[in-house]
Amino acid sequence: MAAAIAAAIIYGAAYPATAVALRSFSPLAVAGLSCTLALAVVIGLAAAGVLPRPAVAAMSGPRLTRLIVLALLGGVLFITGVNLAVAVAGPTITGFVAPLYAIFGTLFAVPLLGEKVRSTTLVAFGLAMVGTALLAGAVPAGAPLVGIALALVAAAMFGLYVVLARRWSVRYGLDGTLVTIANLIGRGPVLLVAAVLLDQHPLIPADPDPAAVVALLT
């Protein structure tokens, strides 16, 4: 429970930090630089035995295909959508993402996992919808529709990622460390290449805002 609460706090704090980092860095650069650092940390912890080592042996075609799908949905596509939504509509738009991806996950779990919709699920679904509606009060009425659409798409992708990760993890031997590394490769080095090729501004500004640098590192 304590770990879950800590994860929720860190998850929520990451988005205001992203908004600060965007003062000096582009959305692609923010995601690419921060997740490349995270990738190095995860690999180091796995090598040291702090985290379980990824099961990379016998990487068959079906296993690799599903790992790539998970890395796209939970990695590069999700983080790009969220960062672009923050850049367009501001950090408060991310208030939609967390409750909505849980709702999408519930919806996707019915056809993909064969889960039955119980009465408690319906109550939880209703509470999630009410919470999302309340969060809408924190989003300016004039928020760009593009930003809202990007947040919705990102939430849907992450909800699908959660469901598919559960469906495929045991059957195809996709352990948590392996999936995390795959996600961070897409969110980090791949986005760094995209930032270099697509951004009109340099990856690292000549005179970045110190607060933006701190936010990026944290």
C-alpha positions, 0 to 999 in steps of 0.5 A, spaced: 500 500 500 505 504 501 509 503 495 502 504 491 501 511 494 508 513 493 507 511 486 501 515 485 505 521 488 510 521 484 506 519 478 502 526 479 508 530 481 511 528 474 506 532 470 507 539 473 515 537 473 514 536 465 510 543 465 516 546 468 521 542 463 517 545 457 520 552 459 526 550 456 526 543 452 521 541 447 516 536 448 520 530 445 526 532 448 523 532 455 521 525 454 527 523 451 532 525 455 528 524 462 526 517 460 533 515 457 536 517 464 531 512 467 533 507 462 540 507 464 538 507 472 533 501 470 538 497 467 543 498 472 539 496 478 537 490 474 545 488 473 546 489 480 540 484 482 536 490 485 531 488 480 529 482 477 533 481 471 529 481 464 528 474 461 531 475 454 533 468 452 528 465 447 526 471 444 521 468 439 517 472 433 510 472 437 514 474 443 518 480 440 511 482 436 507 483 443 513 486 446 514 491 441 506 492 441 506 493 449 512 498 448 509 502 443 502 503 447 505 504 454 512 507 451 513 512 446 506 513 443 503 514 450 509 519 453 508 523 446 501 524 447 501 526 454 507 531 453 504 534 447 497 534 450 501 538 456 504 543 451 498 544 448 493 545 453 497 545 460 499 541 465 492 540 468 490 536 462 493 530 465 488 530 471 484 526 465 489 521 464 490 517 470 482 516 471 481 515 464 486 510 463 483 506 468 476 507 465 479 505 458 482 499 462 476 496 465 472 497 458 478 493 454 478 488 460 471 485 458 472 483 451 480 482 451 480 478 458 473 475 459 472 479 465 465 480 467 462 486 469 460 486 476 456 490 480 462 493 484 465 494 477 459 498 475 459 502 482 467 504 481 466 506 474 461 511 476 465 514 481 471 514 476 466 518 471 464 523 477 471 524 479 473 525 472 467 530 471 470 534 478 477 534 475 474 538 469 473 544 473 481 544 474 481 545 466 480 552 463 474 552 459 477 554 453 482 549 453 484 547 446 480 541 443 487 538 440 490 538 447 484 534 450 483 529 444 491 528 445 490 526 453 484 522 451 488 518 446 494 517 451 489 514 456 486 509 451 493 507 449 495 506 456 489 503 458 490 498 452 497 497 454 495 495 462 490 490 459 494 487 454 500 486 459 496 482 463 494 478 458 500 476 455 505 477 461 505 469 463 503 466 456 509 469 453 514 470 458 514 478 458 516 480 465 516 486 468 523 488 468 523 486 460 517 490 459 519 496 463 526 496 459 522 496 452 518 501 454 523 506 456 527 504 450 521 507 446 520 513 451 528 515 451 533 513 445 527 513 440 524 520 442 531 523 442 532 521 435 525 524 433 527 530 437 534 531 433 530 530 426 524 533 427 525 539 432 527 546 430 530 547 436 537 544 439 536 538 443 539 542 449 538 549 449 545 553 450 542 557 456 536 553 459 532 555 465 535 552 471 528 550 474 527 546 467 533 542 468 532 540 475 525 538 473 528 534 467 532 530 472 527 529 477 
